[in-house]
Amino acid sequence: MSDFGNPLKKFELVFLGEQSVGKTSLITRFMYDSFDNTYQATIGIDFLSKTMYLEDRTVRLQMWDTA
């Protein structure tokens, strides 16, 4: 939740690029602090959201993982 004086800031990040370059791996590492060596192609688009608290702000990142 955000404080009354500091509204929630929302940002959308869209990961674009050729297949098999590591878009999903970057997102997985950021979201879950893990890495999986096995390759599994993204079908269509995946969407993940993470709320972070930076100094005196609440930030919500919406990440779009494209195929």
Backbone as JSON Lines, residues from 0, in Angstrom:
{"i":0,"aa":"M","n":[0.83,-1.18,0.0],"ca":[0.0,0.0,0.0],"c":[0.87,1.24,0.0]}
{"i":1,"aa":"S","n":[0.37,2.29,-0.55],"ca":[1.14,3.52,-0.6],"c":[0.71,4.45,0.53]}
{"i":2,"aa":"D","n":[1.63,5.32,0.91],"ca":[1.33,6.33,1.91],"c":[0.45,7.39,1.29]}
{"i":3,"aa":"F","n":[-0.29,8.09,2.12],"ca":[-1.19,9.14,1.64],"c":[-0.43,10.21,0.86]}
{"i":4,"aa":"G","n":[0.73,10.63,1.35],"ca":[1.5,11.69,0.72],"c":[2.3,11.25,-0.5]}
{"i":5,"aa":"N","n":[2.54,9.96,-0.63],"ca":[3.34,9.43,-1.74],"c":[2.53,8.4,-2.5]}
{"i":6,"aa":"P","n":[1.87,8.81,-3.57],"ca":[1.05,7.85,-4.32],"c":[1.9,6.76,-4.96]}
{"i":7,"aa":"L","n":[1.27,5.64,-5.2],"ca":[1.91,4.51,-5.85],"c":[2.33,4.89,-7.26]}
{"i":8,"aa":"K","n":[3.58,4.64,-7.59],"ca":[4.08,4.88,-8.95],"c":[4.06,3.56,-9.69]}
{"i":9,"aa":"K","n":[3.5,3.56,-10.9],"ca":[3.42,2.35,-11.7],"c":[4.25,2.51,-12.96]}
{"i":10,"aa":"F","n":[4.99,1.46,-13.29],"ca":[5.81,1.45,-14.49],"c":[5.58,0.14,-15.22]}
{"i":11,"aa":"E","n":[5.48,0.21,-16.54],"ca":[5.37,-0.98,-17.37],"c":[6.68,-1.19,-18.11]}
{"i":12,"aa":"L","n":[7.2,-2.4,-18.03],"ca":[8.42,-2.77,-18.73],"c":[8.08,-3.87,-19.72]}
{"i":13,"aa":"V","n":[8.41,-3.66,-20.98],"ca":[8.16,-4.66,-22.01],"c":[9.52,-5.16,-22.49]}
{"i":14,"aa":"F","n":[9.74,-6.47,-22.37],"ca":[11.0,-7.08,-22.79],"c":[10.84,-7.6,-24.21]}
{"i":15,"aa":"L","n":[11.6,-7.02,-25.12],"ca":[11.55,-7.38,-26.54],"c":[12.91,-7.9,-26.98]}
{"i":16,"aa":"G","n":[12.92,-8.79,-27.95],"ca":[14.19,-9.28,-28.49],"c":[13.99,-10.59,-29.21]}
{"i":17,"aa":"E","n":[15.05,-11.04,-29.84],"ca":[15.04,-12.32,-30.53],"c":[14.77,-13.45,-29.53]}
{"i":18,"aa":"Q","n":[14.33,-14.59,-30.05],"ca":[14.08,-15.72,-29.16],"c":[15.39,-16.28,-28.63]}
{"i":19,"aa":"S","n":[15.34,-16.85,-27.46],"ca":[16.48,-17.52,-26.81],"c":[17.61,-16.59,-26.4]}
{"i":20,"aa":"V","n":[17.33,-15.3,-26.18],"ca":[18.4,-14.39,-25.76],"c":[18.43,-14.16,-24.25]}
{"i":21,"aa":"G","n":[17.38,-14.58,-23.53],"ca":[17.4,-14.49,-22.07],"c":[16.41,-13.52,-21.45]}
{"i":22,"aa":"K","n":[15.39,-13.11,-22.19],"ca":[14.39,-12.19,-21.64],"c":[13.72,-12.79,-20.41]}
{"i":23,"aa":"T","n":[13.25,-14.01,-20.52],"ca":[12.57,-14.68,-19.41],"c":[13.54,-14.9,-18.25]}
{"i":24,"aa":"S","n":[14.78,-15.24,-18.55],"ca":[15.78,-15.45,-17.49],"c":[16.04,-14.18,-16.7]}
{"i":25,"aa":"L","n":[16.1,-13.03,-17.37],"ca":[16.29,-11.76,-16.67],"c":[15.13,-11.47,-15.73]}
{"i":26,"aa":"I","n":[13.92,-11.68,-16.23],"ca":[12.73,-11.42,-15.42],"c":[12.67,-12.38,-14.23]}
{"i":27,"aa":"T","n":[12.95,-13.65,-14.47],"ca":[12.91,-14.65,-13.4],"c":[13.95,-14.33,-12.32]}
{"i":28,"aa":"R","n":[15.12,-13.93,-12.75],"ca":[16.18,-13.58,-11.79],"c":[15.74,-12.39,-10.92]}
{"i":29,"aa":"F","n":[15.16,-11.38,-11.55],"ca":[14.71,-10.19,-10.82],"c":[13.55,-10.51,-9.88]}
{"i":30,"aa":"M","n":[12.58,-11.28,-10.36],"ca":[11.38,-11.56,-9.57],"c":[11.63,-12.54,-8.43]}
{"i":31,"aa":"Y","n":[12.37,-13.61,-8.71],"ca":[12.49,-14.71,-7.75],"c":[13.91,-14.97,-7.27]}
{"i":32,"aa":"D","n":[14.88,-14.18,-7.76],"ca":[16.29,-14.36,-7.42],"c":[16.75,-15.8,-7.66]}
{"i":33,"aa":"S","n":[16.34,-16.33,-8.82],"ca":[16.76,-17.69,-9.18],"c":[17.06,-17.73,-10.68]}
{"i":34,"aa":"F","n":[17.75,-18.78,-11.08],"ca":[18.09,-18.98,-12.48],"c":[17.89,-20.45,-12.82]}
{"i":35,"aa":"D","n":[17.26,-20.72,-13.95],"ca":[17.0,-22.09,-14.39],"c":[17.72,-22.3,-15.72]}
{"i":36,"aa":"N","n":[18.63,-23.26,-15.76],"ca":[19.41,-23.54,-16.97],"c":[18.6,-24.15,-18.1]}
{"i":37,"aa":"T","n":[17.46,-24.73,-17.79],"ca":[16.66,-25.38,-18.84],"c":[15.91,-24.33,-19.64]}
{"i":38,"aa":"Y","n":[15.85,-24.55,-20.95],"ca":[15.18,-23.6,-21.84],"c":[13.73,-24.0,-22.04]}
{"i":39,"aa":"Q","n":[12.83,-23.06,-21.83],"ca":[11.41,-23.28,-22.09],"c":[10.89,-22.02,-22.77]}
{"i":40,"aa":"A","n":[10.48,-22.14,-24.02],"ca":[10.06,-20.98,-24.8],"c":[8.79,-20.36,-24.21]}
{"i":41,"aa":"T","n":[8.74,-19.04,-24.25],"ca":[7.53,-18.31,-23.87],"c":[6.55,-18.39,-25.03]}
{"i":42,"aa":"I","n":[5.33,-18.78,-24.73],"ca":[4.28,-18.85,-25.74],"c":[3.42,-17.59,-25.58]}
{"i":43,"aa":"G","n":[3.39,-16.75,-26.59],"ca":[2.6,-15.52,-26.5],"c":[3.28,-14.51,-25.61]}
{"i":44,"aa":"I","n":[2.57,-14.06,-24.56],"ca":[3.1,-13.05,-23.63],"c":[2.82,-13.49,-22.2]}
{"i":45,"aa":"D","n":[3.81,-13.33,-21.33],"ca":[3.64,-13.54,-19.89],"c":[3.65,-12.18,-19.21]}
{"i":46,"aa":"F","n":[2.91,-12.07,-18.12],"ca":[2.81,-10.81,-17.38],"c":[3.11,-11.08,-15.92]}
{"i":47,"aa":"L","n":[4.01,-10.28,-15.36],"ca":[4.33,-10.38,-13.94],"c":[4.32,-8.99,-13.33]}
{"i":48,"aa":"S","n":[4.01,-8.93,-12.05],"ca":[3.96,-7.65,-11.35],"c":[4.71,-7.77,-10.03]}
{"i":49,"aa":"K","n":[5.47,-6.74,-9.71],"ca":[6.22,-6.74,-8.45],"c":[6.11,-5.35,-7.82]}
{"i":50,"aa":"T","n":[5.76,-5.32,-6.55],"ca":[5.71,-4.07,-5.81],"c":[6.97,-3.96,-4.97]}
{"i":51,"aa":"M","n":[7.62,-2.81,-5.08],"ca":[8.88,-2.58,-4.37],"c":[8.77,-1.31,-3.54]}
{"i":52,"aa":"Y","n":[9.54,-1.26,-2.49],"ca":[9.59,-0.08,-1.63],"c":[10.98,0.51,-1.74]}
{"i":53,"aa":"L","n":[11.07,1.68,-2.37],"ca":[12.34,2.36,-2.58],"c":[12.34,3.66,-1.8]}
{"i":54,"aa":"E","n":[13.22,3.72,-0.83],"ca":[13.31,4.89,0.05],"c":[11.93,5.23,0.6]}
{"i":55,"aa":"D","n":[11.34,6.33,0.16],"ca":[10.04,6.74,0.71],"c":[8.91,6.52,-0.28]}
{"i":56,"aa":"R","n":[9.1,5.67,-1.28],"ca":[8.1,5.45,-2.33],"c":[7.74,3.99,-2.48]}
{"i":57,"aa":"T","n":[6.51,3.78,-2.92],"ca":[6.07,2.46,-3.3],"c":[5.98,2.45,-4.82]}
{"i":58,"aa":"V","n":[6.64,1.47,-5.44],"ca":[6.71,1.38,-6.89],"c":[6.18,0.02,-7.33]}
{"i":59,"aa":"R","n":[5.31,0.01,-8.33],"ca":[4.84,-1.26,-8.89],"c":[5.37,-1.38,-10.31]}
{"i":60,"aa":"L","n":[6.11,-2.46,-10.55],"ca":[6.63,-2.75,-11.88],"c":[5.75,-3.81,-12.52]}
{"i":61,"aa":"Q","n":[5.27,-3.53,-13.71],"ca":[4.5,-4.51,-14.47],"c":[5.38,-4.93,-15.65]}
{"i":62,"aa":"M","n":[5.77,-6.19,-15.66],"ca":[6.7,-6.69,-16.67],"c":[6.01,-7.6,-17.66]}
{"i":63,"aa":"W","n":[6.22,-7.32,-18.93],"ca":[5.65,-8.09,-20.02],"c":[6.78,-8.84,-20.7]}
{"i":64,"aa":"D","n":[6.69,-10.16,-20.69],"ca":[7.69,-11.04,-21.3],"c":[7.13,-11.52,-22.63]}
{"i":65,"aa":"T","n":[7.74,-11.09,-23.73],"ca":[7.23,-11.44,-25.05],"c":[7.91,-12.68,-25.6]}
{"i":66,"aa":"A","n":[7.24,-13.34,-26.52],"ca":[7.8,-14.54,-27.15],"c":[8.83,-14.16,-28.19]}
